[in-house]
Amino acid sequence: MPKLTIQEILDEKESGLDLELLSGSGGLSNTISVPRIQKPGLALAGYTDSLHPDRVQIIGSTELSFLQTMSRDEAIEKVQELCRKNLSCLIITKNQDPPDYLIEYAESGNIPLLTTKHLSSNFIALLTRFLEERLLPTSTLHGVLVDILGVGVLIQGKSGLGKSECALELILRGYRLVADDIIKVRFKLPSVIFGEGMDLLHYHMEIRGLGILNIKHLFGVAAIRERKKIDLVVELVKWEEGKEYDRLGLEKQTFNIHGVALPFVRIPVAPGRNISTIIEVAARNQLLKEMGYHSAREFQKLLENRMAETAHLHSHTIIGEDLE
């Protein structure tokens, strides 16, 4: 399970969190492992059963104004009780000034107390997006990921079957490379799988006989993209004489990545087969399926109707002959 320290969240600059540390530097090594946040309003009111210490706790105007309605001694007691829960961190929004006792108990309890200029609602959206990006499950896969007509196609198969060559031909047709060889895949809620290239291999592709090519430099920025949702998995396999392959397309096959079942097709590779064209058509066919049209099932329906009509006519002919 991925984890982030509070120090890493504090150091984040690209996500626009704009965080500053007020107190509790001794707890900057505390970790966050879930991409959810919590507002501790109920905990300050005395109900701490639903408090999740492992989540980021957001203190906004409502929580601070609630503390102001209490006497100082009562407010200190509530804050003490909150800080005894070994919280990962507290973040105050709108650059509001926290009461001195909150700063004191956060420091003594090694609970990082941070502040941001953002409104609570805006900050929660920013932080949730950042945490989902960094904390949700990730892994790596071997293959090539290309964007074909907006369909993210992951091409897999054993080494030497021509995955990179297929991708190169698709790039020449105007489609875009996301990653070659090693693909970092990331799960994103609710059930989406994104793929992107590794930092070192970004935009590069290995073509045997030519070596390592920089696709961005060869074809321009229009031939690449940083990341793409994976919509279809294609496996290239070596053609074996006598082996049965799907010829109708009625059987639904899936490929599981992080618990998400993705549409899957297996394409046999043999001399004379234009694999890149087949993969492009597979992407177009996937678009049709997403729009609710399934070519194979439509053909099956037409065939069944024709067979039913023929059987009906045949039965009428037999009945007519018997009557004569």
Secondary structure, 3 states (H helix, E strand, C coil): CCCEEHHHHHHCCCCCCCEEEEECHHHCCCEECCCCEECCHHHHCCCCCCCCCCCEEEECHHHHHHHHCCCHHHHHHHHHHHHCCCCCEEEECCCCCCCHHHHHHHHHCCCCEEEECCCHHHHHHHHHHHHHHHHCCEEEEEEEEEEECCEEEEEEECCCCCHHHHHHHHHHCCCEEEEEEEEEEEEECCCEEEEEECCCCCCEEEECCCEEEEHHHHHCHHHECCEEECCEEEEEEECCCCCCCCCCCCCCCEEEECCEEEEEEEEEECCCCCHHHHHHHHHHHHHHHHCCCCHHHHHHHHHHHHHHHHHHHHHHHHHHHHHC
